[in-house]
């Protein structure tokens, strides 16, 4: 028994050889998968889904067809794939990965709107790989689904690695857009320039404003520009001022310009939102940790009290609650523009497509708040992935098992097929898993 325990703690030459063999297989699989993915790029950019024969291209879902020269900005599109390449470079030191990441960034720079942000999809047929500066088109940009924020985050990550004029220009134009599109009260709309309707509302839905604030904090951390920190702080001030009064001291998904919870799409009624409230508590904690200004902690106890009083079951909340009554409310695409009170009666499609009930991370954010108050000295953390720095210890058994499955699932061409299709999110997830293995082992 003692020999078994010792062997488990101190693997012998055979165990170390097995680990080295797994690392070699992971490195080879990473190179093969990244090479294939880069080979199917469109001027360096990517869409969300490809048919196996590459004749059909789609965005986030199969109903979003992409034109031959279109790439996708919405995750898991071009920024997500580019970040995977960049991480592979940081973990392995391989310059080819950096080159692939640079190609993705150039596609985004050429797809950047003249105003400085991005739309869900962009055309890059006009991209000249030899041009010193990007040629931009179009106007309106969106903060929905981490589109503009995610693209700019990736460009910042690459800007930390290389110094090229076209990249600097794209980053600076992006930050100028972030500040120009921000309302004086600190809020951001869903789209900018403004286009009318709910697109102009102050928007928390899909983490829009939270991602904006996180981006501006990162901009200050990387570039030390006070204007970026001021922008993030104004965003935090808007979170404070838009909190609804007790006993419903949470936040709505979107607000009219007179700070009233508002309708958005025909299945998104106004209400106090548990998911948005959790996101806003996280953002307020982030702002406190970065600035050490306790005003950002002030709204949180009342918000937590509302969350704790609004549970609809064991570890479950409704996404939306009616303002005034706190009754759970629902929307339905198939019976839109009305408020539904009976979850059992909304369409089956709606029950599976929007997340009307769930845990929404409530216990986790409550625990984080309590830890923050207990420590009150936690330093701000960097968004940048750490470079591998020497061997950090053996790869865990759980990670080994996942890595083996990922390696075995890679086909001869370097693809991970899912239901006969090539999904960018599968590539990103599996490439990062292989990087986890190599980084854990300290491979270079």
PyMOL commands that set and color helices and strands:
alter all, ss='L'
color gray80, all
select helices_A, chain A and resi 2-9+13-39+78-92+95-111+144-159+165-180+197-200+205-223+226-242+274-291+295-298+300-309+333-335+343-345+348-353+362-375+397-409+424-441
alter helices_A, ss='H'
color red, helices_A
select strands_A, chain A and resi 49-51+57-58+70-72+121-123+141-142+191-192+202-203+251-252+254-255+272-273+317-318+320-321+328-329+357-358+417-418+421-423
alter strands_A, ss='S'
color yellow, strands_A
deselect
rebuild
show_as cartoon
